[in-house]
Amino acid sequence: MPPSPAAVIRPSHDSVAPASVRSESRRELGAFLRSRRARVRPADVGLPEVGRRRTPGLRREEVAQLAGVGVTWYTWLEQGRPINASEQVVDAVARVLRLDDVEHRHLLALAGHGRPPASPVCETVAPEHLALLDQMSPFPACIQGSRYEQLAYTRSYRFLFGDLAAHPVEDQNCAWLIFTDPEWRSRYLDHDTATADIVRRLRASLPDHLADPQWAALVERLRGASATFRDLWERQDVSRTTGPVRRLRTEVGVVTVTFQSLWFDRARDVRFVVNTPVDAESTARLHELDALHAEAPRLAGRAAPSEAAVPAR
């Protein structure tokens, strides 16, 4: 009989009142609009720069005029008031603010026109997913939840940034560790790029998790623990880009890998993450890293099976 799936239980999102979620979404919508408006100069949209401006970017009345909406209505939108914005109006505002495709989708989601927020009660790692993860050895790979928590990971992933299993379960989260753990942070040769990237991706997934108190708690925990995170978070930058190349300092030397993320369950935000070496030298070093810790289980993590449950090779 196959083993039962390992599961990480979340509280039901029903405990969060829909009105509270809508209020938070409107607040985030207003903050995002203000941040994007500050980036656009009058000359960017064909307006003359007349007189001294107290704040950077366009004025609210200029955005409203160019988007073909009322100044009061647009002001209320930025203030997070309970008004509705049609998809056509959001598109018009996005054009005026010169949003790229990711920013445009983010704005639509905050305005209630994106895909429905993820609302799973639990995240489940099925045995077949664990079997697939095991096949990734000796490459660093993991199964990751919506809050960037590591549910299960290969041996080489465990030791890629130190010893992931040495951290408390609640801290086995790549977003948390890259901002709070000196060893994890020091492994990135492109640390500043990596930290900015993970914050942009967190920002982009925010509309999907407004009803998840644990997701919000992670953001607040990071804001309290890291000034760097706070500064990056307040920029309101968003990105859903995957596949960046990373150079990592390991026990056996520098490896260069491509970070790839594949969805196991898009609705539940459970994804399969693998770091693929880009050259022969990195491939050899990842084999060496895995062999260096050969006495450790091939799979680890909160949802990983015991060593006895992993089929022998």
Rosetta blueprint (number, residue, H / E / L):
1 M L
2 P L
3 P L
4 S L
5 P L
6 A E
7 A E
8 V E
9 I E
10 R L
11 P L
12 S L
13 H H
14 D H
15 S H
16 V L
17 A L
18 P H
19 A H
20 S H
21 V H
22 R H
23 S H
24 E H
25 S H
26 R H
27 R H
28 E H
29 L H
30 G H
31 A H
32 F H
33 L H
34 R H
35 S H
36 R H
37 R H
38 A L
39 R L
40 V L
41 R L
42 P H
43 A H
44 D H
45 V H
46 G L
47 L L
48 P L
49 E L
50 V L
51 G L
52 R L
53 R L
54 R L
55 T L
56 P L
57 G L
58 L L
59 R L
60 R H
61 E H
62 E H
63 V H
64 A H
65 Q H
66 L H
67 A H
68 G L
69 V L
70 G L
71 V H
72 T H
73 W H
74 Y H
75 T H
76 W H
77 L H
78 E H
79 Q L
80 G L
81 R L
82 P L
83 I L
84 N L
85 A L
86 S L
87 E H
88 Q H
89 V H
90 V H
91 D H
92 A H
93 V H
94 A H
95 R H
96 V H
97 L L
98 R L
99 L L
100 D L
101 D H
102 V H
103 E H
104 H H
105 R H
106 H H
107 L H
108 L H
109 A H
110 L H
111 A L
112 G L
113 H L
114 G L
115 R L
116 P L
117 P L
118 A L
119 S L
120 P L
121 V L
122 C E
123 E E
124 T E
125 V E
126 A L
127 P H
128 E H
129 H H
130 L H
131 A H
132 L H
133 L H
134 D H
135 Q L
136 M L
137 S L
138 P L
139 F L
140 P L
141 A E
142 C E
143 I E
144 Q E
145 G L
146 S L
147 R L
148 Y L
149 E E
150 Q E
151 L E
152 A E
153 Y E
154 T E
155 R H
156 S H
157 Y H
158 R H
159 F L
160 L L
161 F L
162 G L
163 D L
164 L H
165 A H
166 A H
167 H L
168 P L
169 V H
170 E H
171 D H
172 Q L
173 N E
174 C H
175 A H
176 W H
177 L H
178 I H
179 F H
180 T H
181 D L
182 P H
183 E H
184 W H
185 R H
186 S H
187 R L
188 Y E
189 L L
190 D L
191 H H
192 D H
193 T H
194 A H
195 T H
196 A H
197 D H
198 I H
199 V H
200 R H
201 R H
202 L H
203 R H
204 A H
205 S H
206 L H
207 P H
208 D H
209 H H
210 L L
211 A L
212 D L
213 P H
214 Q H
215 W H
216 A H
217 A H
218 L H
219 V H
220 E H
221 R H
222 L H
223 R H
224 G H
225 A H
226 S L
227 A H
228 T H
229 F H
230 R H
231 D H
232 L H
233 W H
234 E H
235 R L
236 Q L
237 D L
238 V L
239 S L
240 R L
241 T L
242 T L
243 G L
244 P L
245 V E
246 R E
247 R E
248 L E
249 R E
250 T E
251 E L
252 V L
253 G E
254 V E
255 V E
256 T E
257 V E
258 T E
259 F E
260 Q E
261 S E
262 L E
263 W E
264 F E
265 D E
266 R L
267 A L
268 R L
269 D L
270 V E
271 R E
272 F E
273 V E
274 V E
275 N E
276 T E
277 P E
278 V L
279 D L
280 A H
281 E H
282 S H
283 T H
284 A H
285 R H
286 L H
287 H H
288 E H
289 L H
290 D H
291 A H
292 L H
293 H L
294 A L
295 E L
296 A L
297 P L
298 R L
299 L E
300 A E
301 G L
302 R L
303 A L
304 A L
305 P L
306 S L
307 E H
308 A H
309 A H
310 V L
311 P L
312 A L
313 R L
